[in-house]
């Protein structure tokens, strides 16, 4: 299938697909005239890439994970679980940092809140 067909089937722009190909995440053959020719299995791979990007993983990490994800269960070495655990830890660390920043801002907001003047009774 050509790149436009893969884009339509996967819901991903042709620009993104070209980038994924540059990064080695997807591959294509070439038709006469230089047109890209993607195998139908690339649809599922592109959808998986989208899910991994949405989970906050970068393309380098995705490139490491894809072979593990696509390997039959009996051929898996445990590397996938290690890589996923590392990414979970990275995101949990990021969450803790964001929570700390939110706590600092909330304290600053409390400490600098304008004092509401009380009305003196006449």
C-alpha positions as CSV (number, residue, x, y, z in Angstrom):
1,X,0.0,0.0,0.0
2,X,1.2,3.5,-0.6
3,X,1.8,6.0,2.1
4,X,-1.5,7.8,1.7
5,X,-3.3,4.5,2.1
6,X,-1.4,3.7,5.2
7,X,-2.2,7.2,6.5
8,X,-5.9,6.7,5.9
9,X,-5.9,3.2,7.4
10,X,-4.0,4.2,10.5
11,X,-5.3,7.7,11.1
12,X,-1.7,9.1,11.1
13,X,-0.4,11.8,8.8
14,X,1.9,11.1,6.0
15,X,4.4,13.4,7.5
16,X,4.4,11.4,10.7
17,X,4.7,8.2,8.7
18,X,7.8,9.5,6.9
19,X,9.3,10.5,10.3
20,X,8.6,7.0,11.7
21,X,10.3,5.5,8.6
22,X,13.3,7.8,9.1
23,X,13.6,6.6,12.7
24,X,13.4,3.0,11.6
25,X,10.1,2.3,13.3
26,X,8.3,1.3,10.1
27,X,9.7,0.1,6.8
28,X,8.6,0.1,3.2
29,X,9.7,-1.3,-0.1
30,X,10.0,0.8,-3.2
31,X,7.8,0.4,-6.2
32,X,8.9,1.4,-9.7
33,X,9.1,5.2,-9.8
34,X,10.3,5.3,-6.2
35,X,6.9,5.1,-4.5
36,X,6.9,3.7,-1.0
37,X,5.2,0.3,-0.7
38,X,4.1,-0.6,2.8
39,X,3.0,-4.0,3.9
40,X,-0.5,-4.3,5.5
41,X,1.2,-5.3,8.8
42,X,2.5,-1.7,9.1
43,X,-1.1,-0.6,10.0
44,X,-1.0,-2.4,13.3
45,X,2.6,-1.3,13.9
46,X,1.7,2.4,13.4
47,X,-1.2,2.0,15.8
48,X,1.1,0.5,18.4
49,X,3.6,3.4,17.8
50,X,0.8,5.9,18.4
51,X,-0.2,4.2,21.7
52,X,3.4,4.2,22.9
53,X,3.9,7.8,22.0
54,X,0.6,8.6,23.9
55,X,2.1,6.9,26.9
56,X,5.0,9.4,26.8
57,X,7.7,7.2,25.3
58,X,10.2,8.6,22.8
59,X,10.9,7.2,19.4
60,X,14.3,5.7,20.5
61,X,12.6,3.8,23.3
62,X,9.8,2.7,21.0
63,X,12.4,1.4,18.6
64,X,13.8,-0.7,21.4
65,X,10.4,-2.0,22.4
66,X,8.8,-2.9,19.1
67,X,10.9,-6.0,18.4
68,X,10.0,-7.2,21.9
69,X,6.3,-6.5,21.5
70,X,6.2,-8.3,18.1
71,X,8.1,-11.4,19.3
72,X,6.2,-14.6,20.0
73,X,5.8,-15.2,23.7
74,X,8.2,-18.1,23.7
75,X,11.0,-16.0,22.2
76,X,10.7,-13.1,24.7
77,X,13.7,-12.7,27.0
78,X,12.2,-10.4,29.7
79,X,13.8,-7.3,28.1
80,X,10.3,-5.9,27.4
81,X,9.3,-6.0,31.1
82,X,12.6,-4.3,32.1
83,X,12.1,-1.5,29.5
84,X,8.5,-1.0,30.5
85,X,9.3,-0.9,34.2
86,X,12.0,1.7,33.5
87,X,9.4,3.8,31.6
88,X,6.9,3.5,34.5
89,X,9.5,4.6,36.9
90,X,10.4,7.6,34.7
91,X,6.8,8.6,34.6
92,X,6.2,8.1,38.3
93,X,9.3,10.3,39.0
94,X,7.9,12.9,36.7
95,X,4.5,12.8,38.5
96,X,6.2,13.3,41.9
97,X,8.1,16.3,40.5
98,X,4.9,17.8,39.1
99,X,3.1,17.2,42.5
100,X,5.9,18.9,44.3
101,X,5.7,21.9,42.0
102,X,1.9,22.1,42.5
103,X,2.4,22.0,46.3
104,X,4.9,24.8,46.1
105,X,2.5,26.9,44.0
106,X,-0.4,26.2,46.3
107,X,1.6,27.2,49.4
108,X,2.7,30.4,47.6
109,X,-0.9,31.2,46.7
110,X,-2.0,30.7,50.3
111,X,0.9,32.8,51.7
112,X,0.3,35.7,49.3
113,X,-3.5,35.7,49.2
114,X,-4.9,39.2,49.7
115,X,-6.3,39.7,53.2
116,X,-10.0,40.5,53.0
117,X,-10.6,43.8,54.9
118,X,-13.2,43.6,57.6
119,X,-15.8,46.3,57.6
120,X,-15.8,48.4,60.8
121,X,-19.2,48.8,62.3
122,X,-20.3,52.3,62.6
